[in-house]
Amino acid sequence: MIELYGADYSVYLRSARLALLEKGVAHELRPIDVFAPGGPPESYLQLQPFGKIPALKHDDFTLHETAAILRYIDEAFDGPPLQPSTPRARARMTQFLSILDNYAYRTLVWDIYVERVSKTREGAPSDEVRIASALGLARTIIQALEALAADGPFLMGGQLTLADCHAAPMLTLFETADEGALLLRSAPRLSAWLQMFRDRNSFLQSKPASR
Ligand SMILES: N[C@@H](CCC(=O)N[C@@H](CS)C(=O)NCC(=O)O)C(=O)O
């Protein structure tokens, strides 16, 4: 039994779901709202002591940190391999994951998407200074990902990898901000990949109910 704890609005939960769906692994979603008043329930902190989502439970094995969850999903179950086989290609895939975790999530999702799109939707003012200060790093992130991206159809070429699963949820949100759409226009490989990935079954199936 595979249980994935989190909320469908989370880009990190969606990365893990994409890997499960691409792999064809049956799983159950266990709702945890990290942004609920008072934070996640105390019992969830046994699974994820930092109070972030997602966390995975497979029988008596529990795991948190999305990059670890993604690798576990690929290595523990049958289905199409989601990691390349050569050392260089595996290192490249890890490089994608690290850029997304260390630079892209905070900048593209929180500094730009949340400020420009989520807050506007909620009728709250956007923090223009925060957005403007994030644009330089956002440009570097998009240029770096574009330089690493293959000609397609997937980020690493012919094989869909964990890099696609991790990048798609963040970049799709980023693209809905005007600043994101503009920056992505200067990244033709990323743009073509995003357009293709948007219609993938796994992506459609993991769409948040609220969007
Ligand atoms: N290092 C964690 C990060 C996960 C993460 O930041 N998840 C976000 C949702 S997309 C979260 O739980 N945020 C709640 C918070 O920051 O309080 C991982 O790789 O799984």
The ligand as an SDF file (V2000), in Angstrom:
LIG
                    3D

 20 19  0  0  0  0  0  0  0  0999 V2000
   12.4550   19.7590    1.2510 N   0  0  0  0  0  0  0  0  0  0  0  0
   11.0590   19.4440    1.0520 C   0  0  0  0  0  0  0  0  0  0  0  0
   10.3320   20.7010    0.6160 C   0  0  0  0  0  0  0  0  0  0  0  0
    8.8470   20.4800    0.4010 C   0  0  0  0  0  0  0  0  0  0  0  0
    8.0710   21.7910    0.4680 C   0  0  0  0  0  0  0  0  0  0  0  0
    8.6410   22.8850    0.6500 O   0  0  0  0  0  0  0  0  0  0  0  0
    6.7570   21.6780    0.3550 N   0  0  0  0  0  0  0  0  0  0  0  0
    5.9170   22.8500    0.5060 C   0  0  0  0  0  0  0  0  0  0  0  0
    4.6410   22.7190   -0.3110 C   0  0  0  0  0  0  0  0  0  0  0  0
    4.9640   22.7300   -2.0570 S   0  0  0  0  0  0  0  0  0  0  0  0
    5.4750   22.9780    1.9430 C   0  0  0  0  0  0  0  0  0  0  0  0
    5.2340   21.9910    2.6000 O   0  0  0  0  0  0  0  0  0  0  0  0
    5.3920   24.2120    2.4270 N   0  0  0  0  0  0  0  0  0  0  0  0
    4.8780   24.4610    3.7490 C   0  0  0  0  0  0  0  0  0  0  0  0
    5.6760   25.4880    4.4760 C   0  0  0  0  0  0  0  0  0  0  0  0
    6.6890   25.9690    3.9450 O   0  0  0  0  0  0  0  0  0  0  0  0
    5.2940   25.7970    5.6060 O   0  0  0  0  0  0  0  0  0  0  0  0
   10.9060   18.3250    0.0110 C   0  0  0  0  0  0  0  0  0  0  0  0
   11.8110   18.1780   -0.8250 O   0  0  0  0  0  0  0  0  0  0  0  0
    9.9340   17.5660    0.0610 O   0  0  0  0  0  0  0  0  0  0  0  0
  1  2  1  0
  2  3  1  0
  2 18  1  0
  3  4  1  0
  4  5  1  0
  5  6  2  0
  5  7  1  0
  7  8  1  0
  8  9  1  0
  8 11  1  0
  9 10  1  0
 11 12  2  0
 11 13  1  0
 13 14  1  0
 14 15  1  0
 15 16  2  0
 15 17  1  0
 18 19  2  0
 18 20  1  0
M  END
$$$$
